[in-house]
Amino acid sequence: MLTLEKFSIGVGDRFAHQAKAQLHACQLALKAGAEVVPVWNKSNREHSFIGSEPASVLTAAREAVAALDWKHGWHVDADHIRLETVDRFIPSSDFFTLDVADSIGKPAPETDINAFVDRHPELIGSLTIAGIDAPLQITRDQVRAIAAQFLLAVKDAGKIYRHVASVKGPENFIAEISMDETDRPQTPPELLVILAAIADEGIPAQTIAPKFTGRFNKGVDYVGDLAQFEREFSDDLAVIAHAVQRYPLPKNLKLSVHSGSDKFSLYPIIRRLLPKFDAGLHIKTAGTTWLEELIGLAESGGDGLAFSKEIYADAMDHIQELTAPYATVIDIDPAKLPAAATVQAWSSAEFTGALRHEPTNPLFNSSLRQLLHVSFKLAAKKGQRYLDLLKDNEAVVAKNVTHNLFERHLRPLFLPA
């Protein structure tokens, strides 16, 4: 079976021009002592917004791997796919994020729930799990209630998995199950029940993305209780280690942190806890590369700076349209968005200072950054003009992409302080 490496990072490349710069960051990490493999991801929604096809992600990845002579693993993720959207990804992806969040909370048939509860008496009673201080106390009614909440979602994941397997062959791709886009975090008993159900369904999931407490907004730091996140992350690692020993699940099953872009305050916690369980990690950095492209263009001055300002002006004219699909993962304060005319007068340093994610910089503007994060389809509408600017300013753009990925993500997550 195709096996996902212990440490992997999901990298978005909206316009398929930064794969080399992203891979170079992984090369720097490897040179510094950490093997972290890139997983280039792009969702059906992003392809629809931009007008691209999944094959473009594979082509860009292959070209980068060849150009940089990368001898380690790499993958292409069909990100957040469902049964109705997966087919276009099958030829060009070897990693499939099965998104079943819409099915969470919809009850499975009573016969399925009863059969699950009867099949798993080991889930009932007092369960001691290494790494969790107190035994889990789980009643039969609780197992039933958890199954009612999540069993249908797992069965839907099974349908998607088997569909892909019927075309690609089960040994030729990696399955991830996404449970993060829901209202509340899963408790340890819930995650344990979910993993038992995944094993029952015969899905060889190599990563699972649970929901955590707090706000995981696009492109900005975590907002929430750090101590609570640490408890949840540690408990999830413990439950996964227990489930791997107890059920027929892949031995390399690991946590995936979605919307992991720029969650700087979480990185020391994650870095500290992984060795405790000898655990792997998959983290998705999503659309921050698109922001580094804008930063690079603004840094270059001239036409690049003018273009970045134009995108901001267009974004201000279409705020509702741009933000509506991302309402649950952005927090924009309209009062903190400068007028387009104000931004038009900014220097390169002022624009990049507002956009670049350096919270200690007094110019940094979280609301502006989040708005531009979800405005990538405005650049897509500019067509070849935007792509030509990326080519003309390749060196400065690539420098920003590599620096962001290596210094702000890979180094704090995977390398000694």
Buried (B, 14 or more C-beta within 10 A) or exposed (E): EBEBBBBBBBBBBBBBBBBBBBBBBBBBBBEEEBBBBBBBBBBBEBBEBBEBBBBBBBBBBBBBBEEBEBEBBBBBBBBBBBBEBBEBBBEBBBBBBBBBBEBBEEEBEEEBBEBBBEEBEEBBEEBEBEBBEEEBEBEBEBBBBBBBBBBBBBBBBBBBBEBBBEEBEBEEBBBBBBBBBBEEBBBBBBBBBBBBBBBBBEBBBBBBBBBBBBBBBBBBBBEBEEEEBBBBBBBBBBBBBBBBEBBEBBEBBBBBBBBBBBBBBBBBBBBEBBEEBEBBBBBBBBBBBBBBBBBBBBBBBEBBBEBBBBBBBBBBEEBEEBBEEBEEBBEBEEEEBBEBEEBEEBEBEBBBBBBBBEEEEEBBBBBBBBBBBBBBBBBBEBEEEBBEBBEBBBEBBBBBBBBBBBEBBBBBBBBEE
